[in-house]
Amino acid sequence: MGQMKGKASIEFDNPPVIISAGAVVGRKEGQGPLGALFDQVEQDDMFGKDNWEQAESAMQKQTADLVIEKGGIRKGDLRYLFAGDLLGQLIATSFGTVDLEIPLFGLYGACSTMGEAMSLGAMAVNAGYAKQVMSMASSHFATAEKQFRFPLGYGNQRPLSATWTVTGCGAVVLAGDRKSGMAKITGITTGRMVDMGAKDSMNMGAAMAPAAFHTIEQNLEDFQINESYYDQIITGDLGEVGRRILLEFMKNKGHDLEPILMDCGIEIYDKEQQDTHAGGSGCGCSAVTFCSYILPKVQSGTWKRVLFVPTGALLSTVSFNEGETIPGIAHAVMIEHIE
Amino acid sequence: MGQMKGKASIEFDNPPVIISAGAVVGRKEGQGPLGALFDQVEQDDMFGKDNWEQAESAMQKQTADLVIEKGGIRKGDLRYLFAGDLLGQLIATSFGTVDLEIPLFGLYGACSTMGEAMSLGAMAVNAGYAKQVMSMASSHFATAEKQFRFPLGYGNQRPLSATWTVTGCGAVVLAGDRKSGMAKITGITTGRMVDMGAKDSMNMGAAMAPAAFHTIEQNLEDFQINESYYDQIITGDLGEVGRRILLEFMKNKGHDLEPILMDCGIEIYDKEQQDTHAGGSGCGCSAVTFCSYILPKVQSGTWKRVLFVPTGALLSTVSFNEGETIPGIAHAVMIEHIE
């Protein structure tokens, strides 16, 4: 049973353990600063398929298979799959997971999906609903650009506040068994929709920063802790612009996050060399950075406690074209080193 | 703690109780056979808004407010919201729930979303993660047609196998407290993606029937029961065509579902008078039929035990135009009368 904490959090009595994790990324991500850390870097962004959507589905399948093999897991032992992507009607996930034959909870939290998937996965394992579950999220630069922005061939100019959608898929397997040198999920704080009126789809960091602020504040309040509790607080894909806004918001509340705030979107690309402007984004951004960079640091004990906060901007081409705002959401997952 | 049953099911130790439920529908649904049962029938399908998407969001907000008021619930007591709709990037839910200020798990299960939302909501309440949660799903004829098919003004002809997307939103509040004359959720069976190669978006019943079959079979197997355990087995929106396929599949496995199989899509419209062809569909179809027709019958004890199985067809315009198949998914929820 989980213990309710404060207004929007749960502290797990039997913190689920991350027993396997892996990430598959595209070529550009492989050329970035974290390139050497990913399990697989696919040189062909089509993943050998006929179209971009099939490519993203193939990437999900490849990631799930990798994580199963890496962890020495029997596919039949995975009781539930919590997964999602950015595409309309989750088609990357639908086609990517059909061969796995695992009961599926399809999720949509925009780029916060890995946080949502890990939260629900941990809730299921802690409650004894499953011995093992998989949480997974993906995005693909080409499917996202095609869906949200312009045809790639059009070659539109991107403002400096724009982010670059990560081609990547990350997945973890959560289980009840704990071993020394692993990482566990001790708690979660679930975000709500936050709409501050941002309208620029080329500046999603600004749209998501208020949601990240709200969820991090709620986490500190619900657990009656301050930021020094964590070695790192890691947002999903705020990028340079969103990061500055979040720091400012937190500072106004008396929290100095500067020394411990990291953003997956900033880490994943080399801004100067890779022309990615404000940073990386997409569900895959936080998912692959978590699996390949953050998790190993928690496993090794470099970081004892981190707060992982994937952030999502809720827009569609329809809502954008109708002049709507872009609400944000952020889901926080508390990850701790097991001594 | 929930008890794992078989391969894909959970039996709840403390079955969550449905303490409030309500449905808001559009004009056409109000004119159908269940018209008098809905809490609110809106004569203006625009819900007083400027576009269809805003209308669907307004309908969600209206439904949530109604269910909160009807149940004498304090909004602050609702710890989590499990909700979704059919639109790309869940925009009906994003904008519809922002004012509720409740931590949100955004879900996408196509028309099976109400089953997914009730499953996860019940899992959360049973595990002690929340005292009260809301599960909600909506669809709107005009947003769905605009997104999946043709502009309304084009006036395309619809084949007899096509279904009519329900304009409606249904929501329930689940809690731990039980009272005589209410209904409880005793268990769930979570579906997986099932792809039998169906490709016709004007015949989604055929695409979903194999998934419904798979989930119902799994439920009977996991709980070691046969169909006579239930007074009714109720699918979401198979329509006339999908229903026939499901009956045939079940018959081949030795189960005669004919006397107890009901389909929300068939119940909600008068086929002859309303020109709806194979029946109703959309997340809202099973959600409003559940809240207004099925639930009262379980509360009154007319039906002691029902299996509610919302069904979803996973397609997007992109996947359809790329010639992909339409995988299906179905999530089963076991509902029981409380003496």
Interface residues (C-beta under 8 A of the other chain):
Chain A: M1 G2 Q3 M4 A8 I10 N51 E53 Q54 R79 Y80 G84 L86 L87 G88 Q89 L90 I91 S94 F95 T97 V98 L100 E101 I102 P103 L104 F105 G106 L107 Y108 G109 A110 E116 S119 L120 M123 A124 N126 A127 G128 Y129 A130 K131 Q147 T190 G191 R192 M193 V194 D195 L314 L315 S316 T317 V318 S319 E322 E324 P327 I329
Chain B: M1 G2 Q3 M4 A8 I10 N51 E53 Q54 R79 Y80 G84 L86 L87 G88 Q89 L90 I91 S94 F95 T97 V98 L100 E101 I102 P103 L104 F105 G106 L107 Y108 G109 A110 E116 S119 L120 M123 A124 N126 A127 G128 Y129 A130 K131 Q147 T190 G191 R192 M193 V194 D195 L314 L315 S316 T317 V318 S319 E322 E324 P327 I329
